[in-house]
Amino acid sequence: MSPISSLQIIGSKQFGGAENFFIRMHNAIQDRSDLTSIAVTSPDSQLMSALRPSVSTIPMRSVFDPFSYFGLKRLIRNTQPDIVQTWMGRATRLVKLPPSKGPVHVARLGGFYNPKQYQHAHALVGNTLSICDYLVREGVPSERVSFISNFVSIPAPTPEAELQVLRQKLGLNQDDLVVFALGRLHENKGFDTLIKAFSALPAEVNGRSLHLLIAGDGPLVDEITQQVAESSAASRIQLLGWQRDTTPYFHLADLFVCPSRHEPLGNVILEAWAHGLPVVSTRTHGALELVEPDVSGFLVEIDDAKAMGGAMEQALTASEADLHGVSAAGVRVLSERFSETVILSAYHNLYDQLLQKGR
C-alpha cells in the first residue's frame, strides 16, 4: 500500500508552540513508511534550519499575497499530494482547493480562531477537545471536525558533565533548587504573576537555595526585566532569553511552572513531562484537559500569585517519593495520549478516512 503523501504548510517566520510541533511532526513523518511529507514555509523563516528534507519555500507575506497564492497553487499541482495540511490562518487562507476533486485540504487549529477563516477547508483538526467543541458551537459541522493533539518525544538525558558546565555558567551550586519556566514574554503567558509568586517564597527550601530560570523572548521583555530588577529575589531570578535547545534547562530543573492566562493546549506542560519534571500550572483550557490535580500536576487559579507560590512550595517540600509519583504520572499521560506513535497514527487514520470517503 502506497504511503499517504502530504504538503504541510505554515507561514510563520519565528518559533512558537505551533511552529515547534510543525517541525516535530514533519521530521517524524520522514521516518515512517505509511506517510510522506513536504514542509512548506517562508524562505526567511527560522524554521528552515530545523526542518529535515524535503522542504519547499513560498514567501506567504500575508493572507492577501497573490504571488504566494499562485505559488502554492502551482506547488500543489506539481507535487499532487493526497493531503494539503495548513497550519494557522495565513497558510489556510492562501490555499483554496476544489470541493470534490484533487487533494484533501486539512486545516489544523491550535487556538480559538474565527472559523470563517477556515470554513473552505475540507476538514478541521483541533488539538484540544475544547477547540473542537468551540468550532462545532460556532457552526462547523461536527463531521468535519476531528480532535488530534500534539506529541512530544522523551529526549535522551543530558550528560552530567554538560549540566555541570551549565550550572557554572548560571552561577548555580550543585544542590540549588531550580524552578524553570518557558515561553514567549507576552501578556498571555503570565510571567509577571510567576515572578511575583516566586519573590514571595523563602530564599531557601530545606536548606537549599531557590532559583528561577525563565527562557523566552517577546514584546514584554523590558517590562519583565524591570520587574525582576525590582524584585526582592532579583539575585535568584535569571532571564535566559530565547533558547533553541531547552532540554539542558529542563534537565537542570526540579520543577516546571506554566503561569499562563491563556493556553489552548500547553505544549510546555507536555515538554516538562517528557523531561520528567513535576508541573505547577494555572487552570487554563489546556491544563484542565492535560493535568489531573495533585496526581499528574498541581493546578492553581489564573493570576493568583499567592496560590501559585503555595503550589510551588508544596511541590518543592514534598517527599522525593511523592514528587516522583507526580512526575511519573505525567510521563504516563504523555506516553498513553501524546506520544509520537499515538498522534501520527491518528493523523494517518484521519487522512485515510478522508481519502476513502472522498473528503
RATA-V893418 format. One record per residue. RES is the residue in three letters. PHI is phi in radians with two decimals (999 if undefined). D_LAST is the distance of its C-alpha to the last C-alpha in Angstrom with 2 decimals. Layout:
res->RES phi->PHI d_last->D_LAST
res->RES phi->PHI d_last->D_LAST
This chain:
res->MET phi->999 d_last->19.73
res->SER phi->-1.21 d_last->18.65
res->PRO phi->-1.17 d_last->17.72
res->ILE phi->-1.42 d_last->14.35
res->SER phi->-1.67 d_last->15.25
res->SER phi->-2.54 d_last->14.64
res->LEU phi->-1.76 d_last->16.35
res->GLN phi->-1.93 d_last->17.58
res->ILE phi->-2.03 d_last->18.95
res->ILE phi->-2.45 d_last->21.67
res->GLY phi->-1.72 d_last->24.30
res->SER phi->-1.19 d_last->26.97
res->LYS phi->-1.90 d_last->30.42
res->GLN phi->-2.21 d_last->31.98
res->PHE phi->-1.30 d_last->31.45
res->GLY phi->-2.79 d_last->30.27
res->GLY phi->-1.07 d_last->28.45
res->ALA phi->-1.12 d_last->24.90
res->GLU phi->-1.15 d_last->26.25
res->ASN phi->-1.13 d_last->27.98
res->PHE phi->-1.25 d_last->24.92
res->PHE phi->-0.95 d_last->22.95
res->ILE phi->-1.10 d_last->25.83
res->ARG phi->-1.04 d_last->25.98
res->MET phi->-1.20 d_last->22.33
res->HIS phi->-1.04 d_last->22.32
res->ASN phi->-1.12 d_last->25.75
res->ALA phi->-1.19 d_last->24.97
res->ILE phi->-1.07 d_last->22.03
res->GLN phi->-1.10 d_last->24.71
res->ASP phi->-1.74 d_last->26.41
res->ARG phi->-1.85 d_last->23.57
res->SER phi->-1.67 d_last->22.97
res->ASP phi->-1.74 d_last->19.37
res->LEU phi->-2.41 d_last->18.05
res->THR phi->-2.30 d_last->19.16
res->SER phi->-2.60 d_last->19.23
res->ILE phi->-1.97 d_last->20.79
res->ALA phi->-1.46 d_last->21.96
res->VAL phi->-2.21 d_last->22.29
res->THR phi->-2.58 d_last->24.93
res->SER phi->-1.26 d_last->27.93
res->PRO phi->-1.12 d_last->30.85
res->ASP phi->-1.82 d_last->33.25
res->SER phi->-1.33 d_last->31.20
res->GLN phi->-1.10 d_last->33.07
res->LEU phi->-1.18 d_last->30.02
res->MET phi->-0.93 d_last->30.74
res->SER phi->-1.22 d_last->33.63
res->ALA phi->-1.78 d_last->31.72
res->LEU phi->-1.56 d_last->28.65
res->ARG phi->-1.40 d_last->28.84
res->PRO phi->-1.04 d_last->27.96
res->SER phi->-1.74 d_last->25.70
res->VAL phi->-2.37 d_last->25.77
res->SER phi->-2.08 d_last->25.27
res->THR phi->-2.20 d_last->26.68
res->ILE phi->-2.40 d_last->25.86
res->PRO phi->-0.99 d_last->28.27
res->MET phi->0.85 d_last->25.90
res->ARG phi->-1.17 d_last->29.06
res->SER phi->-2.78 d_last->27.47
res->VAL phi->-1.32 d_last->24.48
res->PHE phi->-1.97 d_last->26.46
res->ASP phi->-1.87 d_last->27.01
res->PRO phi->-1.09 d_last->26.33
res->PHE phi->-1.05 d_last->27.48
res->SER phi->-1.25 d_last->24.86
res->TYR phi->-1.01 d_last->22.09
res->PHE phi->-1.28 d_last->22.99
res->GLY phi->-1.12 d_last->23.72
res->LEU phi->-1.16 d_last->20.24
res->LYS phi->-1.06 d_last->18.83
res->ARG phi->-1.17 d_last->21.31
res->LEU phi->-1.08 d_last->20.61
res->ILE phi->-1.11 d_last->16.88
res->ARG phi->-1.12 d_last->17.98
res->ASN phi->-1.31 d_last->20.72
res->THR phi->-1.61 d_last->19.02
res->GLN phi->0.88 d_last->15.73
res->PRO phi->-1.28 d_last->13.99
res->ASP phi->-1.28 d_last->10.84
res->ILE phi->-2.21 d_last->10.22
res->VAL phi->-2.01 d_last->12.00
res->GLN phi->-1.86 d_last->13.22
res->THR phi->-1.85 d_last->15.62
res->TRP phi->-2.00 d_last->18.48
res->MET phi->1.25 d_last->20.24
res->GLY phi->-1.17 d_last->20.75
res->ARG phi->-1.08 d_last->22.21
res->ALA phi->-1.09 d_last->19.65
res->THR phi->-1.12 d_last->16.75
res->ARG phi->-1.31 d_last->18.60
res->LEU phi->-1.53 d_last->19.43
res->VAL phi->-1.97 d_last->15.91
res->LYS phi->-2.26 d_last->14.31
res->LEU phi->-2.02 d_last->11.44
res->PRO phi->-1.01 d_last->10.57
res->PRO phi->-1.27 d_last->7.99
res->SER phi->-2.31 d_last->7.23
res->LYS phi->-2.63 d_last->8.63
res->GLY phi->1.42 d_last->9.75
res->PRO phi->-1.09 d_last->8.91
res->VAL phi->-1.56 d_last->6.21
res->HIS phi->-1.66 d_last->8.49
res->VAL phi->-1.92 d_last->9.63
res->ALA phi->-1.81 d_last->12.85
res->ARG phi->-1.83 d_last->15.50
res->LEU phi->-2.03 d_last->18.30
res->GLY phi->-2.07 d_last->21.73
res->GLY phi->-2.81 d_last->23.47
res->PHE phi->-1.56 d_last->23.68
res->TYR phi->-1.56 d_last->22.57
res->ASN phi->-1.11 d_last->22.05
res->PRO phi->-1.15 d_last->18.42
res->LYS phi->-1.07 d_last->18.92
res->GLN phi->-1.29 d_last->18.80
res->TYR phi->-2.08 d_last->15.26
res->GLN phi->-1.16 d_last->13.75
res->HIS phi->-1.37 d_last->12.23
res->ALA phi->-1.21 d_last->9.94
res->HIS phi->-1.31 d_last->6.27
res->ALA phi->-2.58 d_last->7.67
res->LEU phi->-2.11 d_last->11.44
res->VAL phi->-2.00 d_last->13.73
res->GLY phi->-1.78 d_last->17.30
res->ASN phi->-1.59 d_last->20.02
res->THR phi->-2.44 d_last->22.11
res->LEU phi->-1.12 d_last->21.86
res->SER phi->-1.16 d_last->23.76
res->ILE phi->-1.15 d_last->21.28
res->CYS phi->-1.08 d_last->18.44
res->ASP phi->-1.07 d_last->20.93
res->TYR phi->-1.05 d_last->21.85
res->LEU phi->-1.06 d_last->18.37
res->VAL phi->-1.16 d_last->18.12
res->ARG phi->-1.07 d_last->21.73
res->GLU phi->-1.46 d_last->21.01
res->GLY phi->1.86 d_last->18.58
res->VAL phi->-1.31 d_last->15.07
res->PRO phi->-0.98 d_last->13.40
res->SER phi->-1.06 d_last->13.92
res->GLU phi->-1.24 d_last->10.66
res->ARG phi->-1.68 d_last->9.12
res->VAL phi->-1.96 d_last->12.13
res->SER phi->-2.26 d_last->13.10
res->PHE phi->-1.75 d_last->16.64
res->ILE phi->-2.42 d_last->17.52
res->SER phi->-1.51 d_last->20.99
res->ASN phi->-1.73 d_last->23.03
res->PHE phi->-2.20 d_last->25.32
res->VAL phi->-2.35 d_last->28.87
res->SER phi->-1.51 d_last->30.78
res->ILE phi->-1.35 d_last->34.41
res->PRO phi->-1.42 d_last->36.64
res->ALA phi->-1.20 d_last->39.86
res->PRO phi->-1.05 d_last->43.01
res->THR phi->-1.34 d_last->44.80
res->PRO phi->-0.96 d_last->48.21
res->GLU phi->-1.02 d_last->51.09
res->ALA phi->-1.08 d_last->52.94
res->GLU phi->-1.19 d_last->50.09
res->LEU phi->-1.13 d_last->50.01
res->GLN phi->-1.13 d_last->53.77
res->VAL phi->-1.08 d_last->53.55
res->LEU phi->-1.15 d_last->50.99
res->ARG phi->-1.02 d_last->53.30
res->GLN phi->-1.09 d_last->56.18
res->LYS phi->-1.07 d_last->54.18
res->LEU phi->-1.59 d_last->53.33
res->GLY phi->1.26 d_last->56.85
res->LEU phi->-1.80 d_last->55.84
res->ASN phi->-1.54 d_last->57.98
res->GLN phi->-1.00 d_last->56.85
res->ASP phi->-1.74 d_last->57.05
res->ASP phi->-1.15 d_last->55.59
res->LEU phi->-1.55 d_last->52.77
res->VAL phi->-2.16 d_last->49.70
res->VAL phi->-1.76 d_last->47.05
res->PHE phi->-2.10 d_last->44.02
res->ALA phi->-2.44 d_last->41.44
res->LEU phi->-2.57 d_last->38.77
res->GLY phi->2.75 d_last->36.68
res->ARG phi->-1.23 d_last->36.73
res->LEU phi->-1.36 d_last->39.96
res->HIS phi->-2.37 d_last->38.37
res->GLU phi->-0.91 d_last->39.26
res->ASN phi->-1.10 d_last->36.18
res->LYS phi->-1.50 d_last->37.33
res->GLY phi->1.20 d_last->40.64
res->PHE phi->-1.17 d_last->42.91
res->ASP phi->-1.09 d_last->45.78
res->THR phi->-1.16 d_last->45.68
res->LEU phi->-1.08 d_last->45.65
res->ILE phi->-1.11 d_last->48.66
res->LYS phi->-1.08 d_last->50.49
res->ALA phi->-1.14 d_last->49.81
res->PHE phi->-1.13 d_last->50.87
res->SER phi->-1.11 d_last->53.98
res->ALA phi->-1.51 d_last->55.21
res->LEU phi->-1.40 d_last->55.11
res->PRO phi->-1.12 d_last->58.25
res->ALA phi->-1.21 d_last->58.74
res->GLU phi->-2.30 d_last->59.09
res->VAL phi->-2.19 d_last->57.51
res->ASN phi->0.92 d_last->59.68
res->GLY phi->1.37 d_last->61.69
res->ARG phi->-1.94 d_last->58.72
res->SER phi->-1.12 d_last->58.01
res->LEU phi->-1.83 d_last->54.68
res->HIS phi->-2.30 d_last->52.51
res->LEU phi->-2.11 d_last->49.26
res->LEU phi->-2.02 d_last->47.05
res->ILE phi->-2.14 d_last->44.29
res->ALA phi->-1.82 d_last->42.01
res->GLY phi->2.60 d_last->40.11
res->ASP phi->-2.43 d_last->40.61
res->GLY phi->2.79 d_last->39.60
res->PRO phi->-1.16 d_last->40.97
res->LEU phi->-1.73 d_last->43.32
res->VAL phi->-1.03 d_last->45.07
res->ASP phi->-1.17 d_last->48.37
res->GLU phi->-1.14 d_last->48.33
res->ILE phi->-1.16 d_last->47.49
res->THR phi->-1.05 d_last->50.15
res->GLN phi->-1.15 d_last->52.67
res->GLN phi->-1.08 d_last->51.85
res->VAL phi->-1.10 d_last->52.40
res->ALA phi->-1.05 d_last->55.66
res->GLU phi->-1.56 d_last->56.93
res->SER phi->-1.32 d_last->55.96
res->SER phi->-1.18 d_last->58.72
res->ALA phi->-1.85 d_last->56.62
res->ALA phi->-0.93 d_last->56.13
res->SER phi->-1.25 d_last->57.71
res->ARG phi->-2.03 d_last->55.19
res->ILE phi->-2.10 d_last->51.97
res->GLN phi->-2.19 d_last->50.41
res->LEU phi->-1.65 d_last->47.63
res->LEU phi->-1.58 d_last->46.16
res->GLY phi->1.27 d_last->44.01
res->TRP phi->-1.27 d_last->40.67
res->GLN phi->-2.19 d_last->40.44
res->ARG phi->-1.17 d_last->37.89
res->ASP phi->-1.93 d_last->38.86
res->THR phi->-1.69 d_last->39.42
res->THR phi->-0.95 d_last->39.78
res->PRO phi->-1.05 d_last->43.61
res->TYR phi->-1.25 d_last->43.87
res->PHE phi->-1.04 d_last->41.80
res->HIS phi->-1.24 d_last->44.04
res->LEU phi->-1.35 d_last->47.12
res->ALA phi->-1.46 d_last->46.27
res->ASP phi->-1.84 d_last->47.20
res->LEU phi->-2.67 d_last->44.86
res->PHE phi->-1.96 d_last->41.72
res->VAL phi->-2.18 d_last->41.32
res->CYS phi->-1.99 d_last->38.26
res->PRO phi->-1.65 d_last->39.89
res->SER phi->-1.07 d_last->36.89
res->ARG phi->-1.55 d_last->36.78
res->HIS phi->-2.46 d_last->33.00
res->GLU phi->-2.67 d_last->30.73
res->PRO phi->-1.00 d_last->27.12
res->LEU phi->-2.09 d_last->27.06
res->GLY phi->1.90 d_last->30.16
res->ASN phi->-0.93 d_last->29.52
res->VAL phi->-1.15 d_last->33.30
res->ILE phi->-1.17 d_last->33.77
res->LEU phi->-1.07 d_last->31.60
res->GLU phi->-1.13 d_last->33.61
res->ALA phi->-1.08 d_last->36.85
res->TRP phi->-1.07 d_last->35.97
res->ALA phi->-1.06 d_last->35.06
res->HIS phi->-1.67 d_last->38.60
res->GLY phi->1.36 d_last->40.19
res->LEU phi->-1.70 d_last->41.27
res->PRO phi->-1.23 d_last->41.78
res->VAL phi->-2.21 d_last->40.09
res->VAL phi->-1.91 d_last->41.34
res->SER phi->-2.46 d_last->38.71
res->THR phi->-1.30 d_last->38.53
res->ARG phi->-1.51 d_last->36.53
res->THR phi->-1.40 d_last->33.46
res->HIS phi->-0.91 d_last->30.01
res->GLY phi->-1.13 d_last->29.10
res->ALA phi->-1.09 d_last->32.44
res->LEU phi->-1.15 d_last->32.36
res->GLU phi->-1.38 d_last->29.14
res->LEU phi->-1.57 d_last->30.60
res->VAL phi->-1.77 d_last->34.34
res->GLU phi->-1.58 d_last->36.30
res->PRO phi->-0.95 d_last->39.55
res->ASP phi->1.10 d_last->42.57
res->VAL phi->-2.02 d_last->40.66
res->SER phi->-1.90 d_last->38.26
res->GLY phi->2.98 d_last->39.61
res->PHE phi->-2.07 d_last->41.66
res->LEU phi->-1.98 d_last->40.20
res->VAL phi->-2.33 d_last->42.15
res->GLU phi->-1.19 d_last->41.66
res->ILE phi->-1.12 d_last->40.46
res->ASP phi->1.16 d_last->43.44
res->ASP phi->-1.76 d_last->45.94
res->ALA phi->-1.11 d_last->48.01
res->LYS phi->-1.12 d_last->50.51
res->ALA phi->-1.16 d_last->47.94
res->MET phi->-1.12 d_last->46.26
res->GLY phi->-1.08 d_last->49.66
res->GLY phi->-1.11 d_last->50.45
res->ALA phi->-1.18 d_last->47.28
res->MET phi->-1.09 d_last->48.03
res->GLU phi->-1.15 d_last->51.60
res->GLN phi->-1.04 d_last->50.53
res->ALA phi->-1.18 d_last->48.32
res->LEU phi->-1.29 d_last->50.94
res->THR phi->-1.78 d_last->53.75
res->ALA phi->-1.18 d_last->51.91
res->SER phi->-1.14 d_last->53.15
res->GLU phi->-1.02 d_last->51.59
res->ALA phi->-1.16 d_last->50.37
res->ASP phi->-1.13 d_last->48.75
res->LEU phi->-1.18 d_last->47.03
res->HIS phi->-1.11 d_last->45.82
res->GLY phi->-1.09 d_last->44.38
res->VAL phi->-1.17 d_last->42.32
res->SER phi->-1.15 d_last->41.01
res->ALA phi->-1.14 d_last->40.35
res->ALA phi->-1.11 d_last->38.29
res->GLY phi->-1.10 d_last->36.15
res->VAL phi->-1.10 d_last->35.71
res->ARG phi->-1.13 d_last->34.64
res->VAL phi->-1.04 d_last->31.95
res->LEU phi->-1.02 d_last->30.75
res->SER phi->-1.18 d_last->30.76
res->GLU phi->-1.43 d_last->29.08
res->ARG phi->-2.11 d_last->26.31
res->PHE phi->-2.29 d_last->26.12
res->SER phi->-1.50 d_last->26.85
res->GLU phi->-1.00 d_last->25.13
res->THR phi->-1.09 d_last->24.32
res->VAL phi->-1.08 d_last->22.84
res->ILE phi->-1.27 d_last->20.60
res->LEU phi->-1.19 d_last->19.40
res->SER phi->-1.13 d_last->18.73
res->ALA phi->-1.13 d_last->16.60
res->TYR phi->-1.12 d_last->14.54
res->HIS phi->-1.03 d_last->14.38
res->ASN phi->-1.12 d_last->13.31
res->LEU phi->-1.11 d_last->10.46
res->TYR phi->-0.97 d_last->9.29
res->ASP phi->-1.09 d_last->9.95
res->GLN phi->-1.10 d_last->8.18
res->LEU phi->-1.12 d_last->4.71
res->LEU phi->-1.22 d_last->6.04
res->GLN phi->-1.15 d_last->7.71
res->LYS phi->-1.63 d_last->5.60
res->GLY phi->1.38 d_last->3.82
res->ARG phi->2.77 d_last->0.00
